[in-house]
Amino acid sequence: MRLWTSTEKVVTVYSQGINQSSSGSDKVNAIINCHLATGRIGRPGMGPFSVTGQPNAMGGREVGGLANMLACHLDIEHQSHRDAVQTFWHSPAMAQKPGLKAVDMFRAVADGSINRPLK
């Protein structure tokens, strides 16, 4: 406890052992709450950092970096959800339907239904 309170910049790195345990949600909430309660979040050199087995899994789900869902697990096919995200981000346009997931995108490139990137 003393080490935490006497150190200004704290990064907590945790992985699937925390995330996927039977009380994973409680453990992650505790980590995040420690950062929130002490102001050690949202500034350079401090905050919780989940290292998962999937590239950007947490960021994709929470801030909308996935082609098949909106931020905060909102449904891209619900107009009210699209309106909420569009208003929050001041976005000039929003997709009306989900895009392809990664594996489906690779298949679509292979079968020619989407273009391959230019070299």
GROMACS elastic network, one bead per residue, 0.5 to 0.9 nm:
[ bonds ]
;  ai    aj funct       b0    kb
    1     4     6  0.51982   500
    1     5     6  0.62950   500
    1     6     6  0.85642   500
    2     5     6  0.52158   500
    2     6     6  0.59114   500
    2     7     6  0.84436   500
    3     6     6  0.53166   500
    3     7     6  0.61384   500
    4     7     6  0.54698   500
    4     8     6  0.79955   500
    4     9     6  0.88937   500
    4    10     6  0.72307   500
    5     8     6  0.73809   500
    5    38     6  0.81228   500
    7    10     6  0.66527   500
    8    40     6  0.74353   500
    8    46     6  0.82730   500
    9    40     6  0.66117   500
    9    41     6  0.89051   500
    9    43     6  0.87600   500
    9    44     6  0.81186   500
    9    45     6  0.55457   500
    9    46     6  0.50158   500
    9    47     6  0.82351   500
   10    35     6  0.81919   500
   10    40     6  0.64652   500
   10    41     6  0.84514   500
   10    45     6  0.67053   500
   10    47     6  0.63974   500
   10    48     6  0.83961   500
   11    35     6  0.87973   500
   11    40     6  0.82000   500
   11    41     6  0.85697   500
   11    45     6  0.65906   500
   11    48     6  0.57681   500
   11    49     6  0.68923   500
   12    31     6  0.74897   500
   12    32     6  0.89101   500
   12    35     6  0.86842   500
   12    46     6  0.79204   500
   12    47     6  0.63459   500
   12    49     6  0.58160   500
   12    50     6  0.81626   500
   13    47     6  0.87291   500
   13    48     6  0.62914   500
   13    50     6  0.59043   500
   13    51     6  0.68016   500
   14    17     6  0.76483   500
   14    18     6  0.64260   500
   14    19     6  0.78298   500
   14    28     6  0.86364   500
   14    48     6  0.79366   500
   14    49     6  0.64351   500
   14    50     6  0.51546   500
   14    51     6  0.59684   500
   14    52     6  0.84299   500
   15    18     6  0.57412   500
   15    19     6  0.62602   500
   15    20     6  0.85136   500
   15    49     6  0.85682   500
   15    50     6  0.56964   500
   15    52     6  0.56899   500
   15    53     6  0.83676   500
   16    20     6  0.53297   500
   16    21     6  0.77118   500
   16    24     6  0.87390   500
   16    50     6  0.82031   500
   16    51     6  0.73367   500
   16    52     6  0.60033   500
   16    53     6  0.75617   500
   17    20     6  0.58316   500
   17    21     6  0.60849   500
   17    24     6  0.81649   500
   18    21     6  0.56956   500
   18    22     6  0.89514   500
   18    23     6  0.81028   500
   18    24     6  0.53882   500
   18    25     6  0.84220   500
   18    27     6  0.65582   500
   18    28     6  0.70582   500
   19    22     6  0.87118   500
   19    23     6  0.81836   500
   19    25     6  0.67316   500
   19    27     6  0.75434   500
   19    28     6  0.66787   500
   19    50     6  0.81489   500
   19    52     6  0.84054   500
   20    23     6  0.77699   500
   20    24     6  0.53432   500
   20    25     6  0.81923   500
   21    25     6  0.83326   500
   21    27     6  0.87406   500
   22    25     6  0.82430   500
   23    26     6  0.54581   500
   23    27     6  0.63099   500
   23    28     6  0.88058   500
   24    27     6  0.50487   500
   24    28     6  0.60942   500
   24    29     6  0.84429   500
   25    28     6  0.52287   500
   25    29     6  0.60251   500
   25    30     6  0.85338   500
   26    29     6  0.50649   500
   26    30     6  0.61143   500
   26    31     6  0.87298   500
   27    30     6  0.50909   500
   27    31     6  0.63639   500
   27    32     6  0.87404   500
   28    31     6  0.51083   500
   28    32     6  0.61875   500
   28    33     6  0.84375   500
   28    48     6  0.88149   500
   28    50     6  0.88221   500
   29    32     6  0.51335   500
   29    33     6  0.58597   500
   29    34     6  0.85055   500
   30    33     6  0.50354   500
   30    34     6  0.61438   500
   30    35     6  0.87482   500
   31    34     6  0.52834   500
   31    35     6  0.66010   500
   31    36     6  0.88239   500
   31    48     6  0.68341   500
   32    35     6  0.51989   500
   32    36     6  0.61836   500
   32    37     6  0.85921   500
   32    41     6  0.84444   500
   32    47     6  0.77977   500
   32    48     6  0.60971   500
   33    37     6  0.58232   500
   33    38     6  0.83979   500
   34    37     6  0.52312   500
   34    38     6  0.62193   500
   34    39     6  0.84452   500
   34    40     6  0.80442   500
   35    38     6  0.54068   500
   35    39     6  0.58859   500
   35    41     6  0.55357   500
   35    46     6  0.81714   500
   35    47     6  0.61637   500
   35    48     6  0.70552   500
   36    39     6  0.51634   500
   36    40     6  0.63175   500
   36    41     6  0.61875   500
   36    47     6  0.85963   500
   37    40     6  0.78130   500
   38    41     6  0.82135   500
   39    42     6  0.82213   500
   39    43     6  0.88690   500
   39    47     6  0.89700   500
   40    43     6  0.72389   500
   40    45     6  0.86588   500
   40    46     6  0.54174   500
   40    47     6  0.57626   500
   40    48     6  0.87766   500
   41    44     6  0.82632   500
   41    45     6  0.85252   500
   41    46     6  0.53583   500
   41    48     6  0.72781   500
   42    45     6  0.87131   500
   42    46     6  0.68962   500
   42    47     6  0.64265   500
   43    46     6  0.59163   500
   43    47     6  0.75456   500
   44    47     6  0.83450   500
   50    58     6  0.73364   500
   51    54     6  0.85845   500
   51    55     6  0.89208   500
   51    56     6  0.85506   500
   51    57     6  0.88937   500
   51    58     6  0.87688   500
   52    55     6  0.72186   500
   52    56     6  0.76655   500
   52    57     6  0.68219   500
   52    58     6  0.79061   500
   53    56     6  0.87678   500
   53    57     6  0.79404   500
   54    57     6  0.53308   500
   54    58     6  0.86769   500
   55    58     6  0.85811   500
   55    59     6  0.89659   500
   55    60     6  0.86925   500
   56    59     6  0.52309   500
   56    60     6  0.57702   500
   56    61     6  0.85013   500
   56    65     6  0.82873   500
   57    60     6  0.52275   500
   57    61     6  0.63046   500
   57    62     6  0.85961   500
   57    65     6  0.88287   500
   57    66     6  0.89330   500
   58    61     6  0.53671   500
   58    62     6  0.59893   500
   58    63     6  0.82258   500
   59    62     6  0.52618   500
   59    63     6  0.55677   500
   59    64     6  0.72180   500
   59    65     6  0.65131   500
   59    66     6  0.88240   500
   59    71     6  0.89966   500
   60    63     6  0.58498   500
   60    64     6  0.52387   500
   60    66     6  0.51569   500
   60    67     6  0.89369   500
   60    69     6  0.88531   500
   60    70     6  0.88572   500
   60    71     6  0.76299   500
   61    64     6  0.57160   500
   61    65     6  0.66642   500
   61    66     6  0.67654   500
   61    69     6  0.76825   500
   61    70     6  0.76866   500
   61    71     6  0.61394   500
   61    72     6  0.62068   500
   61    73     6  0.61169   500
   62    65     6  0.78944   500
   62    70     6  0.83875   500
   62    71     6  0.52259   500
   62    73     6  0.68254   500
   63    66     6  0.86848   500
   63    70     6  0.76308   500
   63    72     6  0.63024   500
   63    73     6  0.87756   500
   64    67     6  0.80668   500
   64    69     6  0.67542   500
   64    72     6  0.69182   500
   64    73     6  0.78739   500
   64    74     6  0.87495   500
   65    69     6  0.81994   500
   65    70     6  0.76757   500
   65    71     6  0.73253   500
   66    69     6  0.58235   500
   66    70     6  0.71107   500
   66    71     6  0.82729   500
   66    99     6  0.83615   500
   66   101     6  0.78979   500
   67    70     6  0.78862   500
   67    98     6  0.59257   500
   67   100     6  0.61720   500
   67   101     6  0.64696   500
   67   102     6  0.87288   500
   68    75     6  0.82708   500
   68    76     6  0.70551   500
   68    97     6  0.78131   500
   68    99     6  0.52052   500
   68   100     6  0.65805   500
   68   101     6  0.66046   500
   69    72     6  0.85737   500
   69    73     6  0.62674   500
   69    74     6  0.62346   500
   69    75     6  0.55788   500
   69    76     6  0.53470   500
   69    77     6  0.85669   500
   69    97     6  0.89826   500
   69    98     6  0.65415   500
   69    99     6  0.84761   500
   70    73     6  0.58510   500
   70    75     6  0.59636   500
   70    76     6  0.55710   500
   70    81     6  0.78481   500
   70    82     6  0.75494   500
   70    85     6  0.73873   500
   70    98     6  0.89540   500
   71    74     6  0.58935   500
   71    75     6  0.86542   500
   71    85     6  0.72026   500
   74    77     6  0.88956   500
   74    78     6  0.81825   500
   74    81     6  0.58711   500
   74    82     6  0.79978   500
   74    85     6  0.85381   500
   75    78     6  0.56353   500
   75    79     6  0.86353   500
   75    81     6  0.61728   500
   75    82     6  0.76455   500
   75    98     6  0.87671   500
   76    79     6  0.75448   500
   76    81     6  0.66297   500
   76    82     6  0.59851   500
   76    94     6  0.89594   500
   76    95     6  0.75190   500
   76    96     6  0.66742   500
   76    97     6  0.59721   500
   76    98     6  0.61749   500
   77    80     6  0.89821   500
   77    81     6  0.78427   500
   77    82     6  0.75806   500
   77    95     6  0.88973   500
   77    96     6  0.63170   500
   77    97     6  0.55273   500
   77    98     6  0.72163   500
   78    81     6  0.53323   500
   78    82     6  0.63927   500
   78    83     6  0.86987   500
   78    96     6  0.86174   500
   79    82     6  0.50833   500
   79    83     6  0.60336   500
   79    84     6  0.85954   500
   79    96     6  0.81912   500
   80    84     6  0.61543   500
   80    85     6  0.87497   500
   81    84     6  0.51486   500
   81    85     6  0.63757   500
   81    86     6  0.85287   500
   82    85     6  0.52957   500
   82    86     6  0.59302   500
   82    87     6  0.84375   500
   82    94     6  0.68713   500
   82    95     6  0.81700   500
   82    96     6  0.79419   500
   83    86     6  0.50735   500
   83    87     6  0.59567   500
   83    88     6  0.84726   500
   83    94     6  0.84710   500
   84    87     6  0.52532   500
   84    88     6  0.61464   500
   84    89     6  0.86971   500
   85    88     6  0.50790   500
   85    89     6  0.61091   500
   85    90     6  0.81857   500
   85    91     6  0.80929   500
   85    94     6  0.86733   500
   86    89     6  0.53647   500
   86    90     6  0.56150   500
   86    92     6  0.74501   500
   86    93     6  0.73238   500
   86    94     6  0.66490   500
   87    90     6  0.50090   500
   87    91     6  0.67734   500
   88    91     6  0.78857   500
   89    92     6  0.89781   500
   90    93     6  0.89648   500
   91    94     6  0.70476   500
   95    98     6  0.73222   500
   95    99     6  0.83943   500
   98   101     6  0.87512   500
   99   105     6  0.87389   500
  100   103     6  0.80279   500
  100   104     6  0.57215   500
  100   105     6  0.54545   500
  100   108     6  0.87676   500
  101   104     6  0.53183   500
  101   105     6  0.60069   500
  101   106     6  0.87673   500
  102   105     6  0.50238   500
  102   106     6  0.63353   500
  102   107     6  0.87430   500
  103   106     6  0.51868   500
  103   107     6  0.63606   500
  103   108     6  0.86958   500
  104   107     6  0.50481   500
  104   108     6  0.61357   500
  104   109     6  0.86782   500
  105   109     6  0.62292   500
  105   110     6  0.86099   500
  105   114     6  0.79485   500
  106   109     6  0.51373   500
  106   110     6  0.62263   500
  106   111     6  0.87186   500
  107   110     6  0.50075   500
  107   111     6  0.61585   500
  107   112     6  0.84618   500
  107   113     6  0.86122   500
  108   111     6  0.51946   500
  108   112     6  0.59310   500
  108   113     6  0.50546   500
  108   114     6  0.55760   500
  108   115     6  0.83666   500
  109   112     6  0.51110   500
  109   113     6  0.62269   500
  109   114     6  0.51981   500
  109   115     6  0.61231   500
  109   116     6  0.58654   500
  110   113     6  0.78636   500
  110   114     6  0.83694   500
  110   116     6  0.83614   500
  111   114     6  0.79067   500
  112   115     6  0.62315   500
  112   116     6  0.77316   500
  115   118     6  0.86693   500
